[in-house]
Amino acid sequence: MDAVIMDQISKRFGTKTVLNQVSLNIEQGSICGLIGPSGAGKTTLVKMMVGMEVPDGGTIRVLDRSMPNLPVLQEIGYMAQSDALYGELTGAENLNFFASLYQLRSAERKQRLAYAAGLVNLSGELGKKVSAYSGGMKRRLSLAIALLHDPPLLILDEPTVGIDPELRQSIWHELLRLKEEESKTIIVTTHVMDEAERCGVLGMIRDGNLLTAGSPGELKAQYGAGSLEEVFIKAGGKHA
């Protein structure tokens, strides 16, 4: 079963075509990486998955429902590229606020808050105001919020930007565990090739076009390439 089905998605902002007839199915219980340079259309695509943008053409279904669809948001953990946090509140107050939006009961809330804060190594920083957090700490808090309500679908836009390599490894370890042990579907946008290698399926996007899609191994074999960078260059050449 597919968690996300995108069929001929197109989007324009003014005269600029941001997405051009993109079709991609993302299987339930997989990690899908959307990879491409800044401005490629990745963020617009994930915003459509959560209903924040509406396509000009094409259809999108998430968890077997057409988007946009407000009730589906309870089943999605979304981490935006820009942190949507309350600077005047502490880390703990931010977590509690979002937990209340997800209507978590008090016993479950305490457990989920501890899990999410521990995963991103923020347990000792929750008493500080978010306005005093570094950029990396804000990214980590945003990821914790996305995980709070234990959603079946995680959509993470550049989740490891500004995070140190050691913590990045532990976050990826947890994402892989969530996929393997809890069958969660995880969609990650990135422009880091070593992160792309960890994904079961990749969609390579440039200038609003889906250049190619498949597992890292399949793509390297298909394009006779030794690296994903080489795949990207070769696939892009065919769409130039």
C-alpha positions in Angstrom: 0.0 0.0 0.0 1.2 3.5 -0.8 1.2 6.2 2.0 1.5 9.0 -0.6 0.4 9.1 -4.2 1.3 12.1 -6.3 -0.1 12.2 -9.8 0.9 14.8 -12.3 1.5 17.6 -9.7 2.1 21.0 -11.2 2.5 24.4 -9.4 3.3 27.9 -10.6 4.1 31.0 -8.6 3.5 33.9 -11.0 5.3 33.1 -14.2 7.7 30.6 -12.5 6.9 26.9 -12.8 7.9 25.4 -9.4 6.7 21.8 -10.1 6.2 20.3 -13.5 3.9 17.2 -13.7 5.6 15.3 -10.9 4.3 11.8 -10.3 5.7 9.7 -7.4 4.3 7.0 -5.1 5.8 6.5 -1.7 5.2 3.0 -0.2 4.0 2.7 3.4 6.8 1.7 5.8 9.6 3.1 3.7 12.1 6.0 4.0 11.9 8.2 0.9 14.4 10.9 0.2 13.6 13.9 -2.0 17.0 15.2 -3.1 17.9 18.2 -5.1 19.5 21.6 -4.8 17.9 24.6 -3.1 15.0 25.9 -5.2 14.4 22.6 -6.9 10.8 22.3 -5.7 11.3 19.9 -2.7 9.7 22.2 -0.1 6.7 23.0 -2.2 6.2 19.3 -2.8 6.2 18.4 0.9 4.0 21.4 1.7 1.4 19.9 -0.7 1.6 16.6 1.2 0.5 18.4 4.4 -2.1 20.6 2.6 -0.2 23.9 3.1 0.0 24.4 -0.7 -2.6 23.3 -3.3 -1.4 22.1 -6.7 -2.5 23.9 -9.8 -2.8 20.6 -11.6 -2.8 17.0 -10.6 -3.9 15.2 -7.4 -2.3 14.1 -4.2 -3.5 11.4 -1.7 -2.0 11.0 1.7 -2.9 8.0 3.9 -5.6 7.1 1.3 -7.3 10.6 1.5 -7.2 13.5 -0.9 -5.3 16.5 0.3 -5.7 19.1 1.6 -7.6 17.4 4.5 -7.4 18.8 8.0 -8.1 15.5 10.0 -5.1 13.8 8.2 -2.8 16.3 10.0 -3.3 14.4 13.2 -1.5 11.5 11.5 1.4 13.4 10.1 4.5 14.6 11.9 5.7 17.6 9.9 9.0 19.4 10.4 9.2 22.6 8.3 12.4 24.0 6.9 11.9 27.2 8.9 11.3 26.6 12.6 7.7 27.5 13.7 8.5 27.9 17.4 7.5 30.3 20.1 10.6 32.2 21.2 9.1 33.7 24.3 8.3 30.2 25.6 10.7 27.6 27.0 11.4 24.4 25.1 9.2 22.5 27.5 6.3 25.0 27.1 6.6 24.6 23.3 6.5 20.9 23.5 3.5 21.0 25.9 1.7 23.5 23.6 2.0 21.2 20.5 1.1 18.2 22.6 -2.1 19.9 23.6 -2.9 20.5 19.9 -2.5 16.8 19.3 -4.8 16.1 22.3 -2.3 13.8 24.0 -3.5 12.6 27.4 -1.4 13.7 30.4 0.2 10.2 31.1 1.0 9.7 27.4 2.1 13.3 27.0 4.8 13.0 29.7 6.2 9.8 28.2 6.2 11.2 24.6 7.8 14.5 25.7 10.6 12.6 27.5 11.2 10.4 24.5 11.2 13.2 21.9 13.4 15.5 24.0 15.9 12.7 24.7 16.1 11.7 21.1 17.3 15.1 20.0 19.5 15.6 23.1 17.5 18.5 24.5 16.4 17.1 27.9 18.7 19.4 29.8 17.8 22.5 27.8 14.0 22.4 28.1 13.8 25.1 30.8 15.5 27.7 28.6 13.5 30.1 26.5 13.6 29.2 22.8 14.8 32.7 21.9 18.1 31.7 23.6 18.5 28.5 21.6 21.0 28.2 18.8 19.8 27.5 15.3 20.8 23.8 15.7 18.8 23.6 19.0 15.8 25.0 17.3 16.0 22.4 14.5 16.2 19.7 17.2 13.2 21.0 19.0 11.2 21.2 15.7 12.1 17.5 15.1 11.0 16.6 18.7 7.6 18.3 18.0 7.2 16.4 14.8 7.6 13.1 16.7 5.5 14.0 19.7 2.2 12.4 18.7 3.7 9.2 17.4 2.4 9.7 13.8 2.4 6.9 11.2 3.8 9.4 8.6 6.8 11.7 9.2 7.5 14.5 6.7 10.8 16.2 7.5 12.1 19.1 5.4 15.9 19.3 5.8 15.8 17.9 9.3 19.5 17.7 10.0 20.6 21.2 8.8 22.7 22.9 11.4 23.0 19.7 13.6 26.4 18.3 14.5 27.5 15.1 12.8 27.3 12.9 16.0 23.7 13.8 16.7 22.8 13.6 13.0 24.0 9.9 13.1 21.8 9.2 16.1 18.8 10.9 14.5 19.2 8.8 11.4 19.6 5.7 13.6 16.3 6.4 15.2 14.6 7.1 11.8 15.7 3.8 10.5 14.5 2.1 13.7 11.1 3.8 13.4 10.8 2.5 9.9 12.0 -1.1 10.7 10.3 -1.7 14.1 7.2 0.6 13.8 6.6 0.5 10.0 6.5 4.3 9.9 6.6 6.1 6.5 9.3 8.7 6.6 9.8 11.4 3.9 13.0 13.4 4.1 14.2 16.3 1.9 17.9 16.7 1.7 20.8 17.9 -0.5 23.3 15.7 1.5 24.3 12.7 -0.6 25.4 10.5 2.4 21.9 10.9 3.8 20.3 10.0 0.5 22.2 6.7 0.6 20.3 5.8 3.8 16.9 6.1 2.0 15.1 3.1 0.6 13.7 5.2 -2.3 15.0 8.4 -3.8 13.2 11.0 -5.9 15.7 13.3 -7.6 14.3 16.8 -8.3 15.7 19.7 -10.3 14.0 22.8 -11.6 10.6 21.4 -10.7 11.1 18.2 -12.6 11.3 14.7 -11.1 14.5 13.5 -12.9 14.4 9.9 -11.7 13.2 7.7 -8.8 14.3 4.4 -7.3 16.5 2.9 -4.6 20.1 4.2 -4.5 21.4 0.8 -5.8 18.8 0.8 -8.7 19.7 4.3 -9.7 23.4 3.7 -9.7 22.9 0.5 -11.8 20.5 2.2 -14.2 22.8 5.1 -14.9 26.1 3.1 -14.7 27.2 5.5 -12.0 29.5 5.0 -9.0 27.8 7.6 -6.8 24.5 9.4 -6.4 26.2 12.6 -7.4 27.0 11.0 -10.8 23.4 9.7 -11.1 22.1 13.2 -10.5 24.4 14.7 -13.2 23.5 12.0 -15.7 19.8 12.1 -15.0 19.8 15.9 -15.2 21.6 15.8 -18.5 18.6 13.8 -20.0 16.2 16.5 -18.9 18.4 19.5 -19.8 
